[in-house]
């Protein structure tokens, strides 16, 4: 890759950014967040949680409520429109010009900025090669596949050397295999270019794969900010725990440093009384001997590298277990489950 395309990512700072629409509908509660230069931050959450509203505030497509501020480095860009913020945007819908060739689509932002013809051709060609679609330069947009169109959209956003790259659900319209491939491609680009990137998605796999940090949002508020590992292994609350990955809930009774679960007694560091713990499917093991719980297999789905097993226990719990892919388990089997208290999440 040409060194000319390395971008010195600008830090972003949001101060008290809220957004209220006509009629008093609050889409985003006051938000404070700092994003380091060159960092990729992923906003993750269900529909209507405020993640796209936050992206639009950063882009300049919307303004925060009075008192809110958006900073790019030392520049207060709160009142600057999108065309003066020098941001690159990639949408789910691609937003490409069907009457232009691939090369002209990529060069469009440079043309608007008054870059000379020879220079914009050179830079557009370099970016097309970077995106591995140089051979498509002369094609029309309607001759491209969905993945090729998304690569063109990325090239167009990056060729202007933006201060910030904003991506709004860019892979949602693609099939699963193509999503995985482009996710790797986007990760490669972001790491190599050094651009500050803000990525919006409802897909936890995308968030975990791409984010230096993840901002989990719910009902217009930030539920937790952390690295993918922090979000997954140390969720701030039950919403985060259950939204990011699969989670089992277990109810028991704690006393004298022990937790009683369906006849089994496990070491317990929490308070005495009724207790609720959460445990990931990969932290529950199928066990022939020394099982803490026993139950009947309600479903077993072979996924290649693992088998996802749903077990209905005699004590009323239903647990999802990720067993080794070679585990020979079938619906109706009676199985034992072994738990590791060190892997429990107590919220």
Secondary structure as UniProt FT lines:
FT   HELIX           3..5
FT   STRAND          12..21
FT   TURN            22..24
FT   STRAND          25..35
FT   TURN            37..38
FT   STRAND          40..44
FT   TURN            47..48
FT   HELIX           51..59
FT   TURN            66..67
FT   STRAND          69..72
FT   TURN            73..74
FT   STRAND          75..76
FT   TURN            78..79
FT   HELIX           82..84
FT   TURN            85..86
FT   STRAND          87..91
FT   TURN            92..93
FT   TURN            98..99
FT   HELIX           102..112
FT   TURN            113..114
FT   HELIX           117..130
FT   TURN            131..132
FT   HELIX           134..136
FT   TURN            137..138
FT   HELIX           141..143
FT   HELIX           146..158
FT   TURN            159..160
FT   STRAND          164..168
FT   TURN            170..173
FT   HELIX           176..193
FT   STRAND          196..201
FT   HELIX           204..210
FT   STRAND          213..218
FT   TURN            219..220
FT   STRAND          221..226
FT   HELIX           228..233
FT   HELIX           238..243
FT   STRAND          247..255
FT   TURN            256..257
FT   STRAND          258..261
FT   TURN            262..263
FT   STRAND          264..267
FT   STRAND          273..280
FT   HELIX           281..283
FT   STRAND          284..287
FT   STRAND          293..302
FT   STRAND          306..313
FT   TURN            314..315
FT   STRAND          318..324
FT   TURN            325..326
FT   TURN            331..332
FT   STRAND          334..339
FT   HELIX           341..343
//
